[in-house]
Amino acid sequence: MSSASSADFAPDADLSLATLRSAYRSGALTPRRLLHELLGRARELNQRYRLYIHLLDEAELESYLAALEARDPASLPLYGIPFAIKDNIDLAGIPTTAACPAYAYTPERSASVVQRLVELGAIPTGKTNLDQFATGLNGQRSPYGGCPNPWNTDYPSGGSSSGSALAVSLGLASFSLGTDTAGSGRVPAALNGLVGCKPTRGLLSIEGVVPCCRSLDCVSVFARQATEAAELLALAVRHHPDQPWSRHNPAWNARPVGGGPAPFRFGVPRPEQLQWLGCNESPQLFEQAR
């Protein structure tokens, strides 16, 4: 089987929040320099992995970079943190396609959750590939091309948020936004060795998100670590009283992962509910994970 080369795949690329914060505050790195390096690498990798439908260029990034250069790195919790956006979530001035060119439109405003992250200092790097209209779980149903798995390119990336998962697993973004209606965030996270956070419906606004099923849609977060996913969720949550299903984040849900003494409980399916579909390895792997 063929697999991604070490030059392509950067599972150890350190774009963690803590590392970038430290580098910015010490003056060892600037957002402009980081984004220049990431864009160069993304252009090269995109030819093979097809993860970006629209990669922002230097001109499109300028307003974000200029705004940060007028600020103290310590003044914003996500100062200079690069993130990718699934292309069914609006970014102002950049086409939203939902992986359907005939459907494309250019929004004047960013989705609420994107605007919130930008206000906190994060920098959008581009709009990522997906199974068309977020319908699919393998990341191959796109007219822009299917996304291979960076761990082994003979395998699929998972979907529908395929490009968003690859942006983080390939070391091109610290985190990314996807959507999850019936597994579209968690499946590609699992297949790319990432944390996929599907929050309770309504914690993150779906205003500015192309609907798949309004009553079930959630914006999801891809990150390298559970602690970062939890922090990003806590930062991005904003109650919108004028939006259906919007809700407040309870205080107990906003505490850091591992930061409290509360007991941890989780559900396990009954044996008769488990289906392995002929895979002999899955039962043992499931027991180890449990």
Helices and strands as residue ranges (DSSP letters): H 17-26, H 31-49, E 52-55, H 58-69, G 73-75, E 82-86, G 101-103, H 112-119, E 123-128, G 132-134, H 162-169, E 175-179, H 186-191, E 195-197, E 219-223, H 226-236, G 251-253, G 271-273, H 282-289
